[in-house]
């Protein structure tokens, strides 16, 4: 770039207050903290900065979610241990066991499928019980009706 | 996303664009974005010359001046150069418009002087 005959920005600038250069120099460390390299910032496609900025926002959100879920685990653990933290708890009191699996593990999703199957079975059982009760009531009513007929 | 000017001169294709480094060089050589249109004689030629720095740093100044002299639509050229310079700092501050779908080239123009003129 020195071959072109221009004054480079490293030499003394003719303009006392370089507004755009100043802005770029202020923004450069910010975008480097987003992961953009120095060379990319100064010599790359200017529009890449938009995507680095968006990526930084997504990363911040993800980190925030990770911190939140960590807080949930701590809260859950404290709640499970709380029975024995009580000063006057009865002897033999035991804390609840720590959660078996991570909240987002595949095993917990399988539990959801099992719960769904169990729910379906329970509904079928209830229907069967209702059918039995109805048939009992029908037999009892028929018996009563026949007795009354005989009496007459 | 990134406006470029593509042109051909004497059979050689040129792609003119800016990076932040070249805009900093532009300012170091006396360019002020606020005075871009107020002082056209200095600023437009300077901006045009600096747009060669990224992809064609070894092109001679007299060639660049010839190309500039042969540019047919100077007003359109000025608007495009300003847009290209604006993009270098707009990308730091603003989100792209929804309709922006990719790189926009200004146009491909053959600026080679005609054989008649050369004679």
HADDOCK unambig.tbl for C-alpha pairs under 7 A between the chains (distance, minus, plus):
assign (segid A and resid 1 and name CA) (segid B and resid 53 and name CA) 6.72 0.50 0.50
assign (segid A and resid 1 and name CA) (segid B and resid 57 and name CA) 5.82 0.50 0.50
assign (segid A and resid 3 and name CA) (segid B and resid 57 and name CA) 6.88 0.50 0.50
assign (segid A and resid 3 and name CA) (segid B and resid 58 and name CA) 6.33 0.50 0.50
assign (segid A and resid 4 and name CA) (segid B and resid 57 and name CA) 5.60 0.50 0.50
assign (segid A and resid 4 and name CA) (segid B and resid 58 and name CA) 6.00 0.50 0.50
assign (segid A and resid 6 and name CA) (segid B and resid 29 and name CA) 6.81 0.50 0.50
assign (segid A and resid 7 and name CA) (segid B and resid 25 and name CA) 6.52 0.50 0.50
assign (segid A and resid 7 and name CA) (segid B and resid 28 and name CA) 6.24 0.50 0.50
assign (segid A and resid 7 and name CA) (segid B and resid 29 and name CA) 5.86 0.50 0.50
assign (segid A and resid 8 and name CA) (segid B and resid 25 and name CA) 5.20 0.50 0.50
assign (segid A and resid 8 and name CA) (segid B and resid 28 and name CA) 6.63 0.50 0.50
assign (segid A and resid 9 and name CA) (segid B and resid 24 and name CA) 6.04 0.50 0.50
assign (segid A and resid 9 and name CA) (segid B and resid 25 and name CA) 5.30 0.50 0.50
assign (segid A and resid 9 and name CA) (segid B and resid 28 and name CA) 5.69 0.50 0.50
assign (segid A and resid 13 and name CA) (segid B and resid 28 and name CA) 4.27 0.50 0.50
assign (segid A and resid 13 and name CA) (segid B and resid 29 and name CA) 6.54 0.50 0.50
assign (segid A and resid 14 and name CA) (segid B and resid 28 and name CA) 5.55 0.50 0.50
assign (segid A and resid 14 and name CA) (segid B and resid 29 and name CA) 5.74 0.50 0.50
assign (segid A and resid 14 and name CA) (segid B and resid 30 and name CA) 5.33 0.50 0.50
assign (segid A and resid 15 and name CA) (segid B and resid 27 and name CA) 6.64 0.50 0.50
assign (segid A and resid 15 and name CA) (segid B and resid 28 and name CA) 6.01 0.50 0.50
assign (segid A and resid 15 and name CA) (segid B and resid 30 and name CA) 5.27 0.50 0.50
assign (segid A and resid 18 and name CA) (segid B and resid 27 and name CA) 6.17 0.50 0.50
assign (segid A and resid 21 and name CA) (segid B and resid 24 and name CA) 5.08 0.50 0.50
assign (segid A and resid 42 and name CA) (segid B and resid 19 and name CA) 6.28 0.50 0.50
assign (segid A and resid 42 and name CA) (segid B and resid 20 and name CA) 4.93 0.50 0.50
assign (segid A and resid 42 and name CA) (segid B and resid 21 and name CA) 4.91 0.50 0.50
assign (segid A and resid 43 and name CA) (segid B and resid 19 and name CA) 5.36 0.50 0.50
assign (segid A and resid 43 and name CA) (segid B and resid 20 and name CA) 6.44 0.50 0.50
assign (segid A and resid 43 and name CA) (segid B and resid 21 and name CA) 5.90 0.50 0.50
assign (segid A and resid 44 and name CA) (segid B and resid 19 and name CA) 6.42 0.50 0.50
assign (segid A and resid 45 and name CA) (segid B and resid 19 and name CA) 6.59 0.50 0.50
assign (segid A and resid 46 and name CA) (segid B and resid 19 and name CA) 6.18 0.50 0.50
assign (segid A and resid 46 and name CA) (segid B and resid 87 and name CA) 6.97 0.50 0.50
assign (segid A and resid 46 and name CA) (segid B and resid 88 and name CA) 5.22 0.50 0.50
assign (segid A and resid 46 and name CA) (segid B and resid 91 and name CA) 6.37 0.50 0.50
assign (segid A and resid 47 and name CA) (segid B and resid 1 and name CA) 6.10 0.50 0.50
assign (segid A and resid 47 and name CA) (segid B and resid 2 and name CA) 6.38 0.50 0.50
assign (segid A and resid 47 and name CA) (segid B and resid 91 and name CA) 5.33 0.50 0.50
assign (segid A and resid 49 and name CA) (segid B and resid 91 and name CA) 5.99 0.50 0.50
assign (segid A and resid 49 and name CA) (segid B and resid 92 and name CA) 6.07 0.50 0.50
assign (segid A and resid 50 and name CA) (segid B and resid 91 and name CA) 5.68 0.50 0.50
assign (segid A and resid 50 and name CA) (segid B and resid 92 and name CA) 6.65 0.50 0.50
assign (segid A and resid 50 and name CA) (segid B and resid 95 and name CA) 6.66 0.50 0.50
